């Protein structure tokens, strides 16, 4: 596990979801409004919106909140228009970082991102400096000690998944973006509901971090998530379980 998946695993262990639920909802509402504004408010004809709605449900966002955000975005009000921007840079130990943001003020957002990177041993880079290291992939994560790994793997691979990765208390299914929804539907029909399902950016290689670099990377990741404008960030860092236990 590495990068975005590694950070997701760490967050599950820290149990930080409830503590930041309000901030998570704010980010999802912004995504819902943007997806609806760009592609319409019908999830059957707007795949991007469908993914965000799934994300909202996974975060236990109330249905009324989801509906209001979609309606607001589809209405196209000027005050609800956010611009999509991508920033690239490096973290501690030379780890590559790719940041996706939705902003109504580019100057504010780039200043906030630069500050977080610099404060935690990283730096902002030029466009294209690390994006070539990442590939868009579908990721479905399943948790629980009673998962039938063999059955899950069989269903996933038959539905077109590229890989199934088993870890401690969780299983990740990796797909191409084209078959992501087909694999998710097949697994759901077989009784396997993911704890998290998203189209993410997977790194082509990893950078192992230890000691101060590992600690700084975790602080950087948490600080980026605290920024309202940052929707997603991806990295190719890897921290082994022994090092995570030491830092806990």
Secondary structure, DSSP 8 states (H G I E B T S, - for coil): --HHHHHHHHHHHHT-TGGGHHHHHHHHHHHHHHHHHHH-S-TTT-HHHHHHHHHHHHTT--HHHHHHHHHHHHHT-GGG--EEEEEEEE-GGG-EEEEEEEES-HHHHHHHHHHHHHHTT-EE--TTSSGGGEEEEEEEEEE-TT--HHHHHHHHHHTT-SEEEEETTEEEEEE-GGGHHHHHHHHHHTT---SEEEEEEEESS-EE--HHHHHHHHHHHHHHHHSTTEEEEEE-EE--HHHHHHH-
